[in-house]
C-alpha cells in the first residue's frame, strides 16, 4: 500500500532527561534522524528505560512502563513536572513477558503470559512494592503471541487480548480465547470474549466521543513481502469476527484455512496498514497542543518488520496517523519516521504512545530503551 507522506523536516533532540536515582546518563540516541511534520519536535523524555514497551499513566502523573523481554516493570517519575523524567524505579522484575500495564483505583495491573497481577496502593510503595494479588492465572501458557496489551475500557472492564499461538492455525476448539480480545471485571470475574478472529492485537483504544473500541492487529507471516497487511479495526459491538485464520486484511483467503469460510462472512478492517509493519500501540489524540486536524485521530506505533526478504527491505519503524471521518478512515499517512536507516538497519523501534495532559505525545522505543516526547 502506498502511504502518503506529509511535508517534513529533520529535527534535532532538544532535551535530555536529567540523571537522578534510577536514571542513567543520556545515551547516544540519534533523534536528529527523525523527521516530523513542520512545527513538531521530538526530545528524549527518559533516556534509560531498557526494553520500554507499553505505558499506563496514573491520574497523579506516575508513568508505569512495561517490558517484554526484560521481565521488568518500571515507574517513571517527573517529580518537578517539567516534562522530563527525573527517576526510573524498577518495581517488579523476573516476570513472564509483562507487556501489559493498566492503572485503576490506585492499583497497577500487569499482564504476564498466563496471568494478570494487581499491585494495590502502588504509588505509595514504589520503593517497596507490595506482593501482587493474582487477579487471573488461567490464561493460556503459550508464549508465541502470548504477551499482552491491556487497558480498561469506558465500561470499567479490563480488556485482555489472547494472541493466536502460531503464525497460522485454528485452536479455538482447545480454548475459544485463542485469537481474540477478552474482557473481564477488575476482580477477574465475568470473563468473556469480546472480539473474535484477531490474530494478535498489541494495541487498542476507545473513540473519545463514541466510546467504540478500535484496535490494531498483526497480519500473518510467510505469504510474501507485500501481503497481507496489518490492520486497524473498528469493533463497536461484542462478538464481531475479524477473519483470522480464514481471511486476512478483509479480502485475502488463507491458503490453508480459506476454503472453510469466505471473507465476506467477517467484519472487514477499517484500514489495511502496511505489510509486516508490526502495528502495536495506538492512541486517539485527545490533547489540544497539536493542530486541530489531529484531534480524535489515531496515532499508531509501527514497530517494524522482520518477515521480509533483504531485497524488499524492512517496513514500519515509524509512527503513522489514521484520519477518520465518522467511522471511515479517509487517510493513512506517515507522521514520524527515521528509526530505520537507508541501509535497512534500525536503531530504534517505536512501541507505544501516551498523550500527556499538556497535549504532548510520549513514545516508547524498546529498541533504544528510551521514551521520547513529541511537541508542537
TIBA-218426 format. One record per residue (C-alpha): x, y, z; residue in one letter. Coordinates in Angstrom, 1 decimal. Layout:
N
<atom u="X" v="Y" w="Z" resn="A"/>
...
***
This chain:
376
<atom u="0.0" v="0.0" w="0.0" resn="X"/>
<atom u="1.2" v="3.4" w="-0.9" resn="X"/>
<atom u="1.5" v="5.7" w="2.1" resn="X"/>
<atom u="1.0" v="9.5" w="1.7" resn="X"/>
<atom u="4.0" v="11.3" w="3.2" resn="X"/>
<atom u="3.5" v="14.7" w="4.8" resn="X"/>
<atom u="5.8" v="17.6" w="4.2" resn="X"/>
<atom u="8.5" v="17.1" w="6.8" resn="X"/>
<atom u="11.9" v="18.2" w="8.1" resn="X"/>
<atom u="14.5" v="16.6" w="10.4" resn="X"/>
<atom u="14.6" v="17.8" w="13.9" resn="X"/>
<atom u="17.3" v="17.6" w="16.5" resn="X"/>
<atom u="16.8" v="16.4" w="20.0" resn="X"/>
<atom u="16.4" v="19.5" w="22.1" resn="X"/>
<atom u="16.4" v="17.9" w="25.6" resn="X"/>
<atom u="17.6" v="15.0" w="27.6" resn="X"/>
<atom u="16.3" v="13.7" w="30.9" resn="X"/>
<atom u="18.4" v="14.6" w="34.0" resn="X"/>
<atom u="20.1" v="11.6" w="35.5" resn="X"/>
<atom u="19.0" v="11.1" w="39.1" resn="X"/>
<atom u="18.1" v="8.0" w="41.1" resn="X"/>
<atom u="17.5" v="5.1" w="38.7" resn="X"/>
<atom u="18.0" v="7.0" w="35.5" resn="X"/>
<atom u="21.4" v="6.6" w="33.8" resn="X"/>
<atom u="23.1" v="9.3" w="31.7" resn="X"/>
<atom u="21.7" v="10.1" w="28.3" resn="X"/>
<atom u="22.6" v="7.6" w="25.7" resn="X"/>
<atom u="23.7" v="8.5" w="22.2" resn="X"/>
<atom u="20.2" v="8.5" w="20.7" resn="X"/>
<atom u="20.2" v="9.9" w="17.2" resn="X"/>
<atom u="16.9" v="11.8" w="17.3" resn="X"/>
<atom u="18.3" v="14.1" w="14.6" resn="X"/>
<atom u="17.4" v="11.4" w="12.1" resn="X"/>
<atom u="13.6" v="11.6" w="13.0" resn="X"/>
<atom u="11.5" v="13.6" w="10.6" resn="X"/>
<atom u="8.2" v="15.1" w="11.6" resn="X"/>
<atom u="5.6" v="17.4" w="10.0" resn="X"/>
<atom u="6.6" v="21.1" w="10.1" resn="X"/>
<atom u="6.2" v="22.6" w="13.6" resn="X"/>
<atom u="6.7" v="19.4" w="15.5" resn="X"/>
<atom u="9.8" v="18.5" w="17.5" resn="X"/>
<atom u="11.0" v="15.4" w="19.4" resn="X"/>
<atom u="13.1" v="15.1" w="22.5" resn="X"/>
<atom u="14.2" v="12.5" w="25.0" resn="X"/>
<atom u="11.8" v="12.2" w="27.9" resn="X"/>
<atom u="13.6" v="9.3" w="29.7" resn="X"/>
<atom u="16.9" v="8.0" w="28.2" resn="X"/>
<atom u="17.4" v="4.7" w="30.1" resn="X"/>
<atom u="14.3" v="2.6" w="30.2" resn="X"/>
<atom u="15.5" v="-0.8" w="29.0" resn="X"/>
<atom u="13.1" v="-2.6" w="26.6" resn="X"/>
<atom u="10.4" v="0.0" w="27.2" resn="X"/>
<atom u="7.1" v="-1.2" w="25.8" resn="X"/>
<atom u="3.5" v="-0.3" w="27.0" resn="X"/>
<atom u="2.6" v="2.7" w="29.1" resn="X"/>
<atom u="-0.1" v="3.5" w="31.6" resn="X"/>
<atom u="-0.3" v="6.9" w="33.4" resn="X"/>
<atom u="-1.9" v="7.3" w="36.8" resn="X"/>
<atom u="-4.1" v="10.4" w="37.5" resn="X"/>
<atom u="-1.3" v="11.8" w="39.7" resn="X"/>
<atom u="1.3" v="11.5" w="37.0" resn="X"/>
<atom u="3.2" v="8.3" w="37.6" resn="X"/>
<atom u="4.1" v="6.7" w="34.3" resn="X"/>
<atom u="4.2" v="2.9" w="34.5" resn="X"/>
<atom u="6.1" v="1.2" w="31.7" resn="X"/>
<atom u="6.2" v="-2.5" w="30.9" resn="X"/>
<atom u="8.8" v="-4.7" w="29.1" resn="X"/>
<atom u="8.5" v="-7.8" w="27.1" resn="X"/>
<atom u="12.0" v="-9.4" w="27.1" resn="X"/>
<atom u="13.5" v="-7.8" w="30.2" resn="X"/>
<atom u="10.8" v="-9.1" w="32.5" resn="X"/>
<atom u="10.6" v="-5.8" w="34.4" resn="X"/>
<atom u="8.0" v="-3.1" w="35.2" resn="X"/>
<atom u="9.1" v="0.5" w="35.8" resn="X"/>
<atom u="7.7" v="3.6" w="37.4" resn="X"/>
<atom u="8.9" v="6.7" w="35.5" resn="X"/>
<atom u="8.7" v="9.9" w="37.6" resn="X"/>
<atom u="8.6" v="13.6" w="36.6" resn="X"/>
<atom u="8.8" v="15.0" w="40.1" resn="X"/>
<atom u="9.2" v="18.7" w="39.2" resn="X"/>
<atom u="6.6" v="18.4" w="36.3" resn="X"/>
<atom u="9.0" v="19.9" w="33.7" resn="X"/>
<atom u="8.1" v="17.1" w="31.2" resn="X"/>
<atom u="11.5" v="15.4" w="31.6" resn="X"/>
<atom u="11.8" v="12.2" w="33.7" resn="X"/>
<atom u="13.7" v="12.6" w="36.9" resn="X"/>
<atom u="13.7" v="9.0" w="38.1" resn="X"/>
<atom u="13.1" v="5.4" w="36.8" resn="X"/>
<atom u="12.3" v="2.9" w="39.5" resn="X"/>
<atom u="12.1" v="-0.8" w="38.8" resn="X"/>
<atom u="9.1" v="-2.0" w="40.8" resn="X"/>
<atom u="8.9" v="-5.6" w="39.5" resn="X"/>
<atom u="11.4" v="-8.0" w="37.9" resn="X"/>
<atom u="11.6" v="-11.6" w="36.8" resn="X"/>
<atom u="8.1" v="-11.6" w="35.3" resn="X"/>
<atom u="7.0" v="-13.7" w="32.3" resn="X"/>
<atom u="6.8" v="-11.2" w="29.4" resn="X"/>
<atom u="5.0" v="-8.4" w="31.4" resn="X"/>
<atom u="4.0" v="-6.5" w="28.3" resn="X"/>
<atom u="0.7" v="-5.1" w="29.6" resn="X"/>
<atom u="0.1" v="-2.4" w="32.2" resn="X"/>
<atom u="-3.1" v="-0.6" w="33.3" resn="X"/>
<atom u="-4.0" v="1.6" w="36.2" resn="X"/>
<atom u="-7.3" v="1.9" w="38.1" resn="X"/>
<atom u="-8.3" v="3.0" w="41.6" resn="X"/>
<atom u="-4.8" v="3.2" w="42.9" resn="X"/>
<atom u="-3.8" v="-0.2" w="41.7" resn="X"/>
<atom u="-1.4" v="-1.2" w="38.9" resn="X"/>
<atom u="-2.5" v="-4.2" w="36.8" resn="X"/>
<atom u="0.3" v="-6.1" w="35.0" resn="X"/>
<atom u="-0.3" v="-8.8" w="32.3" resn="X"/>
<atom u="2.1" v="-11.7" w="32.1" resn="X"/>
<atom u="1.6" v="-14.5" w="29.5" resn="X"/>
<atom u="-0.9" v="-16.6" w="31.5" resn="X"/>
<atom u="-1.9" v="-14.3" w="34.4" resn="X"/>
<atom u="-3.0" v="-10.8" w="35.5" resn="X"/>
<atom u="-1.4" v="-9.3" w="38.6" resn="X"/>
<atom u="-2.6" v="-6.3" w="40.7" resn="X"/>
<atom u="-0.3" v="-4.2" w="42.8" resn="X"/>
<atom u="-2.6" v="-2.3" w="45.3" resn="X"/>
<atom u="-1.6" v="1.1" w="46.5" resn="X"/>
<atom u="1.5" v="1.0" w="44.4" resn="X"/>
<atom u="2.2" v="4.8" w="44.2" resn="X"/>
<atom u="2.8" v="4.9" w="48.0" resn="X"/>
<atom u="5.2" v="1.9" w="47.8" resn="X"/>
<atom u="7.3" v="2.4" w="44.7" resn="X"/>
<atom u="10.5" v="1.7" w="46.6" resn="X"/>
<atom u="9.0" v="-1.3" w="48.4" resn="X"/>
<atom u="6.2" v="-2.7" w="46.2" resn="X"/>
<atom u="3.6" v="-5.0" w="47.8" resn="X"/>
<atom u="3.2" v="-8.6" w="46.9" resn="X"/>
<atom u="0.8" v="-8.7" w="43.9" resn="X"/>
<atom u="-2.7" v="-10.0" w="44.0" resn="X"/>
<atom u="-3.3" v="-12.7" w="41.3" resn="X"/>
<atom u="-6.4" v="-11.5" w="39.5" resn="X"/>
<atom u="-6.4" v="-14.3" w="37.0" resn="X"/>
<atom u="-3.9" v="-17.1" w="36.3" resn="X"/>
<atom u="-5.9" v="-19.2" w="33.8" resn="X"/>
<atom u="-4.8" v="-17.7" w="30.5" resn="X"/>
<atom u="-3.0" v="-19.9" w="28.0" resn="X"/>
<atom u="0.6" v="-20.5" w="28.7" resn="X"/>
<atom u="1.8" v="-20.5" w="25.1" resn="X"/>
<atom u="4.5" v="-17.8" w="24.6" resn="X"/>
<atom u="4.0" v="-17.4" w="20.9" resn="X"/>
<atom u="1.9" v="-14.2" w="20.7" resn="X"/>
<atom u="1.4" v="-14.7" w="24.5" resn="X"/>
<atom u="2.5" v="-11.2" w="25.5" resn="X"/>
<atom u="-0.5" v="-9.0" w="26.2" resn="X"/>
<atom u="-1.5" v="-5.3" w="25.9" resn="X"/>
<atom u="-4.2" v="-4.4" w="28.5" resn="X"/>
<atom u="-6.4" v="-1.4" w="29.1" resn="X"/>
<atom u="-9.6" v="-0.5" w="31.0" resn="X"/>
<atom u="-12.5" v="0.4" w="28.7" resn="X"/>
<atom u="-15.1" v="3.0" w="29.3" resn="X"/>
<atom u="-17.4" v="0.2" w="30.6" resn="X"/>
<atom u="-15.0" v="-0.3" w="33.5" resn="X"/>
<atom u="-13.9" v="-3.7" w="32.3" resn="X"/>
<atom u="-10.3" v="-4.8" w="31.7" resn="X"/>
<atom u="-9.6" v="-5.8" w="28.1" resn="X"/>
<atom u="-7.1" v="-8.6" w="27.6" resn="X"/>
<atom u="-6.1" v="-10.0" w="24.1" resn="X"/>
<atom u="-5.1" v="-13.6" w="23.7" resn="X"/>
<atom u="-3.0" v="-14.0" w="20.5" resn="X"/>
<atom u="-3.0" v="-17.0" w="18.3" resn="X"/>
<atom u="-0.3" v="-19.3" w="19.5" resn="X"/>
<atom u="1.2" v="-19.7" w="16.0" resn="X"/>
<atom u="1.7" v="-18.0" w="12.7" resn="X"/>
<atom u="-1.4" v="-19.6" w="11.2" resn="X"/>
<atom u="-3.7" v="-22.1" w="13.0" resn="X"/>
<atom u="-7.1" v="-22.6" w="14.4" resn="X"/>
<atom u="-7.0" v="-23.8" w="18.1" resn="X"/>
<atom u="-10.3" v="-22.4" w="19.2" resn="X"/>
<atom u="-11.5" v="-25.9" w="19.9" resn="X"/>
<atom u="-8.9" v="-26.1" w="22.6" resn="X"/>
<atom u="-9.6" v="-22.6" w="24.0" resn="X"/>
<atom u="-12.1" v="-20.3" w="22.5" resn="X"/>
<atom u="-10.0" v="-17.3" w="23.7" resn="X"/>
<atom u="-7.1" v="-18.0" w="21.2" resn="X"/>
<atom u="-7.1" v="-15.3" w="18.6" resn="X"/>
<atom u="-9.4" v="-12.9" w="20.4" resn="X"/>
<atom u="-9.8" v="-9.9" w="22.7" resn="X"/>
<atom u="-11.4" v="-10.7" w="26.0" resn="X"/>
<atom u="-12.7" v="-8.6" w="28.8" resn="X"/>
<atom u="-13.4" v="-9.1" w="32.5" resn="X"/>
<atom u="-14.4" v="-7.2" w="35.6" resn="X"/>
<atom u="-11.5" v="-5.7" w="37.6" resn="X"/>
<atom u="-11.6" v="-8.6" w="40.0" resn="X"/>
<atom u="-11.2" v="-11.2" w="37.2" resn="X"/>
<atom u="-14.9" v="-12.3" w="37.2" resn="X"/>
<atom u="-17.3" v="-12.4" w="34.3" resn="X"/>
<atom u="-14.6" v="-13.1" w="31.7" resn="X"/>
<atom u="-15.9" v="-13.2" w="28.1" resn="X"/>
<atom u="-14.6" v="-13.0" w="24.5" resn="X"/>
<atom u="-15.4" v="-9.5" w="23.1" resn="X"/>
<atom u="-13.8" v="-9.8" w="19.6" resn="X"/>
<atom u="-13.1" v="-13.0" w="17.6" resn="X"/>
<atom u="-10.7" v="-13.7" w="14.7" resn="X"/>
<atom u="-7.9" v="-11.4" w="15.9" resn="X"/>
<atom u="-4.5" v="-12.9" w="15.2" resn="X"/>
<atom u="-2.5" v="-10.7" w="17.6" resn="X"/>
<atom u="-3.6" v="-7.3" w="18.9" resn="X"/>
<atom u="-1.0" v="-5.4" w="20.9" resn="X"/>
<atom u="-2.7" v="-2.0" w="20.9" resn="X"/>
<atom u="-6.2" v="-0.6" w="21.3" resn="X"/>
<atom u="-8.2" v="2.4" w="22.4" resn="X"/>
<atom u="-11.7" v="3.8" w="22.6" resn="X"/>
<atom u="-13.0" v="6.7" w="20.5" resn="X"/>
<atom u="-13.3" v="9.6" w="22.9" resn="X"/>
<atom u="-16.8" v="10.6" w="21.6" resn="X"/>
<atom u="-18.5" v="7.3" w="20.6" resn="X"/>
<atom u="-16.8" v="5.0" w="23.1" resn="X"/>
<atom u="-16.2" v="2.4" w="20.3" resn="X"/>
<atom u="-13.2" v="0.1" w="20.5" resn="X"/>
<atom u="-10.6" v="0.4" w="17.8" resn="X"/>
<atom u="-7.6" v="-1.9" w="17.7" resn="X"/>
<atom u="-4.5" v="-2.9" w="15.6" resn="X"/>
<atom u="-3.7" v="-6.4" w="14.7" resn="X"/>
<atom u="-0.6" v="-8.1" w="13.2" resn="X"/>
<atom u="-1.2" v="-10.0" w="9.9" resn="X"/>
<atom u="0.2" v="-13.5" w="9.3" resn="X"/>
<atom u="3.7" v="-14.1" w="8.1" resn="X"/>
<atom u="5.2" v="-16.2" w="5.2" resn="X"/>
<atom u="2.9" v="-15.2" w="2.4" resn="X"/>
<atom u="5.4" v="-12.9" w="0.8" resn="X"/>
<atom u="6.8" v="-9.4" w="1.2" resn="X"/>
<atom u="3.7" v="-7.4" w="0.2" resn="X"/>
<atom u="0.8" v="-9.3" w="1.7" resn="X"/>
<atom u="-1.1" v="-9.5" w="3.9" resn="X"/>
<atom u="-1.1" v="-6.1" w="5.6" resn="X"/>
<atom u="-1.6" v="-5.4" w="9.3" resn="X"/>
<atom u="-5.0" v="-4.0" w="10.1" resn="X"/>
<atom u="-6.7" v="-1.2" w="12.0" resn="X"/>
<atom u="-10.1" v="-2.5" w="13.1" resn="X"/>
<atom u="-13.4" v="-1.0" w="14.5" resn="X"/>
<atom u="-15.3" v="-3.1" w="17.0" resn="X"/>
<atom u="-18.3" v="-1.1" w="18.3" resn="X"/>
<atom u="-20.2" v="-4.3" w="19.3" resn="X"/>
<atom u="-19.3" v="-7.6" w="21.1" resn="X"/>
<atom u="-19.0" v="-10.9" w="19.2" resn="X"/>
<atom u="-17.7" v="-9.4" w="15.9" resn="X"/>
<atom u="-15.4" v="-11.7" w="14.0" resn="X"/>
<atom u="-12.4" v="-10.2" w="12.1" resn="X"/>
<atom u="-11.4" v="-13.2" w="9.9" resn="X"/>
<atom u="-8.4" v="-15.0" w="11.4" resn="X"/>
<atom u="-7.3" v="-17.6" w="10.4" resn="X"/>
<atom u="-9.7" v="-17.9" w="7.4" resn="X"/>
<atom u="-9.3" v="-14.5" w="5.8" resn="X"/>
<atom u="-6.6" v="-11.8" w="6.0" resn="X"/>
<atom u="-6.9" v="-8.0" w="5.5" resn="X"/>
<atom u="-10.6" v="-8.5" w="4.6" resn="X"/>
<atom u="-10.0" v="-9.8" w="1.1" resn="X"/>
<atom u="-7.3" v="-12.5" w="1.1" resn="X"/>
<atom u="-8.3" v="-16.1" w="1.8" resn="X"/>
<atom u="-5.7" v="-18.1" w="3.7" resn="X"/>
<atom u="-4.1" v="-20.8" w="1.6" resn="X"/>
<atom u="-4.8" v="-23.4" w="4.3" resn="X"/>
<atom u="-7.9" v="-22.2" w="6.0" resn="X"/>
<atom u="-9.6" v="-20.1" w="3.4" resn="X"/>
<atom u="-11.8" v="-22.8" w="2.0" resn="X"/>
<atom u="-13.6" v="-23.3" w="5.3" resn="X"/>
<atom u="-15.2" v="-19.8" w="5.4" resn="X"/>
<atom u="-15.4" v="-16.9" w="2.9" resn="X"/>
<atom u="-14.0" v="-13.4" w="3.5" resn="X"/>
<atom u="-17.5" v="-11.8" w="3.2" resn="X"/>
<atom u="-18.6" v="-13.6" w="6.4" resn="X"/>
<atom u="-16.3" v="-11.4" w="8.5" resn="X"/>
<atom u="-16.0" v="-7.8" w="9.6" resn="X"/>
<atom u="-13.5" v="-6.1" w="7.2" resn="X"/>
<atom u="-10.7" v="-3.9" w="8.6" resn="X"/>
<atom u="-11.3" v="-0.2" w="8.8" resn="X"/>
<atom u="-7.9" v="0.3" w="7.2" resn="X"/>
<atom u="-5.3" v="-2.1" w="5.8" resn="X"/>
<atom u="-1.9" v="-1.0" w="7.1" resn="X"/>
<atom u="1.5" v="-1.8" w="5.6" resn="X"/>
<atom u="2.5" v="-5.4" w="5.2" resn="X"/>
<atom u="4.5" v="-6.7" w="8.2" resn="X"/>
<atom u="4.8" v="-3.3" w="9.8" resn="X"/>
<atom u="4.1" v="-4.8" w="13.2" resn="X"/>
<atom u="1.4" v="-2.3" w="14.3" resn="X"/>
<atom u="1.4" v="-2.1" w="18.1" resn="X"/>
<atom u="0.3" v="0.7" w="20.4" resn="X"/>
<atom u="-2.3" v="3.1" w="19.2" resn="X"/>
<atom u="-4.0" v="6.1" w="20.8" resn="X"/>
<atom u="-6.7" v="8.6" w="19.9" resn="X"/>
<atom u="-5.1" v="12.0" w="20.2" resn="X"/>
<atom u="-7.3" v="13.9" w="22.7" resn="X"/>
<atom u="-4.9" v="16.8" w="23.5" resn="X"/>
<atom u="-5.1" v="20.5" w="22.5" resn="X"/>
<atom u="-1.4" v="21.1" w="21.7" resn="X"/>
<atom u="-1.3" v="19.6" w="18.2" resn="X"/>
<atom u="-3.2" v="21.3" w="15.3" resn="X"/>
<atom u="-7.0" v="20.7" w="15.2" resn="X"/>
<atom u="-6.7" v="18.3" w="12.3" resn="X"/>
<atom u="-5.2" v="15.7" w="14.7" resn="X"/>
<atom u="-7.9" v="15.9" w="17.3" resn="X"/>
<atom u="-9.6" v="12.5" w="17.8" resn="X"/>
<atom u="-7.4" v="10.9" w="15.2" resn="X"/>
<atom u="-5.5" v="7.6" w="15.6" resn="X"/>
<atom u="-1.7" v="7.6" w="16.1" resn="X"/>
<atom u="-0.2" v="4.1" w="15.5" resn="X"/>
<atom u="3.3" v="2.9" w="16.6" resn="X"/>
<atom u="4.6" v="0.6" w="13.9" resn="X"/>
<atom u="7.3" v="-1.5" w="15.5" resn="X"/>
<atom u="8.9" v="-2.7" w="12.3" resn="X"/>
<atom u="9.0" v="-5.8" w="10.1" resn="X"/>
<atom u="11.1" v="-9.0" w="10.3" resn="X"/>
<atom u="9.4" v="-11.3" w="7.8" resn="X"/>
<atom u="10.6" v="-9.6" w="4.5" resn="X"/>
<atom u="13.4" v="-10.5" w="2.2" resn="X"/>
<atom u="16.5" v="-8.4" w="2.1" resn="X"/>
<atom u="15.6" v="-7.3" w="-1.4" resn="X"/>
<atom u="12.2" v="-5.9" w="-0.3" resn="X"/>
<atom u="13.7" v="-4.2" w="2.8" resn="X"/>
<atom u="12.1" v="-3.5" w="6.1" resn="X"/>
<atom u="8.8" v="-1.7" w="6.6" resn="X"/>
<atom u="7.4" v="0.1" w="9.7" resn="X"/>
<atom u="9.8" v="1.6" w="12.2" resn="X"/>
<atom u="7.6" v="4.7" w="12.3" resn="X"/>
<atom u="4.5" v="6.4" w="13.7" resn="X"/>
<atom u="1.5" v="6.8" w="11.4" resn="X"/>
<atom u="-1.8" v="8.6" w="11.6" resn="X"/>
<atom u="-5.2" v="7.2" w="10.5" resn="X"/>
<atom u="-7.6" v="10.1" w="9.9" resn="X"/>
<atom u="-11.3" v="9.4" w="10.5" resn="X"/>
<atom u="-14.4" v="10.9" w="9.1" resn="X"/>
<atom u="-17.0" v="9.3" w="11.4" resn="X"/>
<atom u="-16.2" v="5.7" w="11.4" resn="X"/>
<atom u="-14.4" v="5.8" w="8.0" resn="X"/>
<atom u="-10.7" v="6.1" w="7.6" resn="X"/>
<atom u="-10.0" v="8.7" w="5.0" resn="X"/>
<atom u="-6.2" v="8.9" w="5.1" resn="X"/>
<atom u="-3.4" v="6.8" w="6.4" resn="X"/>
<atom u="-0.1" v="8.6" w="6.4" resn="X"/>
<atom u="3.4" v="8.8" w="8.0" resn="X"/>
<atom u="3.7" v="11.1" w="10.9" resn="X"/>
<atom u="7.3" v="10.3" w="12.2" resn="X"/>
<atom u="10.0" v="8.2" w="10.7" resn="X"/>
<atom u="13.7" v="7.8" w="10.8" resn="X"/>
<atom u="14.2" v="4.8" w="13.1" resn="X"/>
<atom u="15.1" v="2.8" w="10.0" resn="X"/>
<atom u="18.3" v="3.8" w="8.3" resn="X"/>
<atom u="18.8" v="3.8" w="4.5" resn="X"/>
<atom u="21.0" v="0.7" w="4.7" resn="X"/>
<atom u="17.9" v="-1.2" w="6.1" resn="X"/>
<atom u="19.3" v="-1.3" w="9.6" resn="X"/>
<atom u="17.4" v="0.2" w="12.6" resn="X"/>
<atom u="18.5" v="1.9" w="15.7" resn="X"/>
<atom u="15.1" v="2.0" w="17.4" resn="X"/>
<atom u="11.6" v="0.6" w="17.3" resn="X"/>
<atom u="8.5" v="2.7" w="18.4" resn="X"/>
<atom u="6.2" v="0.6" w="20.5" resn="X"/>
<atom u="3.5" v="2.5" w="22.4" resn="X"/>
<atom u="2.0" v="6.0" w="22.7" resn="X"/>
<atom u="0.6" v="8.1" w="25.5" resn="X"/>
<atom u="-1.0" v="11.6" w="25.4" resn="X"/>
<atom u="0.2" v="13.8" w="28.3" resn="X"/>
<atom u="-2.1" v="16.4" w="30.0" resn="X"/>
<atom u="-0.4" v="19.2" w="28.1" resn="X"/>
<atom u="-1.2" v="17.6" w="24.8" resn="X"/>
<atom u="2.3" v="16.3" w="24.0" resn="X"/>
<atom u="2.8" v="12.7" w="22.9" resn="X"/>
<atom u="5.0" v="10.1" w="24.6" resn="X"/>
<atom u="6.6" v="7.3" w="22.6" resn="X"/>
<atom u="8.3" v="4.2" w="23.9" resn="X"/>
<atom u="11.2" v="2.7" w="22.0" resn="X"/>
<atom u="12.1" v="-0.8" w="23.1" resn="X"/>
<atom u="15.0" v="-0.9" w="20.7" resn="X"/>
<atom u="16.8" v="2.1" w="22.1" resn="X"/>
<atom u="15.4" v="1.6" w="25.6" resn="X"/>
<atom u="14.0" v="5.1" w="25.8" resn="X"/>
<atom u="10.9" v="7.3" w="25.9" resn="X"/>
<atom u="10.5" v="10.3" w="23.7" resn="X"/>
<atom u="8.2" v="13.3" w="23.9" resn="X"/>
<atom u="6.7" v="14.9" w="20.7" resn="X"/>
<atom u="5.6" v="18.5" w="21.0" resn="X"/>
<atom u="4.1" v="21.1" w="18.6" resn="X"/>
***
